[in-house]
Amino acid sequence: MAKKSKKKRKKNSRTAVSTASDPWLGQRTGLIIMLVVSLGFGGFMAWNLAPVEGWGSAILWGLGTVVAIWAVFALAVSFNKFVRR
C-alpha cells in the first residue's frame, strides 16, 4: 500500500513540473490581446495629441506607438525563443 502512494506522489510531482513551464495563454489569444492593447494605446495617443498637434500628426504618433509596442513584443519573443532552445 505504501508503494502505491509513493508512485502516485511521484506522478503528481512530475505533472506539476511540466505544467509550470507551459505558457499561460495560447499564441492566438496572446496575439489578439497584443493587437487590442496596441491599437488602444495608439488610439489613446492620437486622441490626446489631436487638439495640440492636429489630426495628421496625432495619427502618425499613434501609429509610431503601435509600431514601438510591436517591436518590443517581437524582441521579447525572439529573446525567449533564443533562450529556450
TARAQUI-V205135 format. One line per field, one symbol per residue. phi: phi as a letter, one per 30 degrees, with the letter a starting at -180 (. if undefined). burial: I if it has 16 or more other C-alpha atoms within 10 Angstrom, else O. A space follows every 50 residues. Layout:
phi->???
burial->???
This chain:
phi->.dddddddddddddddddddcdddbdddddddddddddddddddddddde dccjdddddddddddddddddddddddddddddce
burial->OOOOOOOOOOOOOOOOOOOOOOOOOOOOOOOOOIOOOIIOIIIOIIIOIO OOOOOOOIIOIIIOIIOOIOOOOOOOOOOOOOOOO
